[in-house]
């Protein structure tokens, strides 16, 4: 049985003002219950890719379909009922409580001239308690820690009632424990039937999430496939030009991705140059 | 006695309340739209434009109604220029809009300087200077009746959009992914706020600090949710300017221009409010 793709991108090409393309012929798809993790070095265009999918950037070539319908045929408000976007952890210009922040996720269902009603608040409260963050409900969003903020941002995406959830580097700026907690939440979302797409810098997170992986190269090309077949020492070593090892750890029963050594010729050279300069 | 109340005192009272409410509401709306609690309704140049219009009308020896009409039209025109400029440069970011406001305000200020320079120093220049300091002494029922519908409609529209303006505080990107048509919401809010400020300036001349001070006092009392903040600002703004105008009439034998009092009383209060709220300037 073939599952229907919630998100299907084909032949996507994007460039900022006539320069070399940031994204070149990118093709990918995400179905319900699946996770697609996009891995790529700094500046490879991960955020640009997400920007195209949520229709904030206008791409030059290719097509993006949401539930089989062309992205361009959706209005801003219709699209917000299909895709929920979770930005990188940030702070707000004004002090809003967590509850008031989460209820903002109901915007697609609230008329332009109206404010959220009881039903919207009960939906927000329900999601907050389901995520076990009820104790944060009355606190100002800006006073939360990074990990707490990320959970609250995900709660806001959930009340949006969209099938596709897109997260921009959800584990950035979080401590190790919180990184794993967020990954756990993401896994649960997929298990519940959401289609999830996220970007990350951590190859080991990609392995933990399993599912599908897209490797975005700095030249704009992307390789996609099952994580097991895409995450190889060859692919990653080439991507980050460092010594990366993928090792099967018997105790864990899974592959792990770790750095081989940091004593690479480049590092040594850097310091020898530095000491030479000091001598001079 | 009845005439004194009906012809002189009552229109003045109504005008002070309307102006205070309008300036406070447009201030709090601007702060929401631009995601910055330190923005005032002058940001896009409406007051400077209105100043040029009023000065020009005074130089042309137009009657009171002419000064009001010129102030209103020039105020609106200044904001139109401010909004047109980023479109010409094909850069519609908020920062570009704010810069464009600085440019237009600066230009209008220079034009105002030129008009003051060529004005007759015995008759025209004092009129211009007094107009720029604001006063309710010349307010008539006719101008209130003309401007009230404009203020009422703009005010109601802003009040209806007040929760949506909360969403803008998340940033343009996120607001759009939540289904908000950001540029349309911003345009409607700017138009309404500008109409409110221009109407207020029409009634009283330019009055400084109300649009910045009142929203901060309201925030201190009610928190930062625009659903509470907009109505509170309207109420406090109206009462505040009524109080200031009463002071202006009674504090000395001659009337003191409003802006002098809003400055001398308002600025220290604003400083105290900022200290107490410990606003973090990012």
Interface residues (C-beta under 8 A of the other chain):
Chain A: X54 X56 X76 X77 X78 X79 X80 X81 X83 X84 X85 X87 X90 X92 X93 X94 X95 X96 X100 X104 X105 X107 X108 X110 X112 X113 X114 X115 X116 X160
Chain B: X35 X36 X37 X160 X161 X162 X163 X164 X166 X167 X169 X170 X171 X173 X174 X176 X177 X178 X179 X180 X181 X185 X223 X224 X225 X227 X282
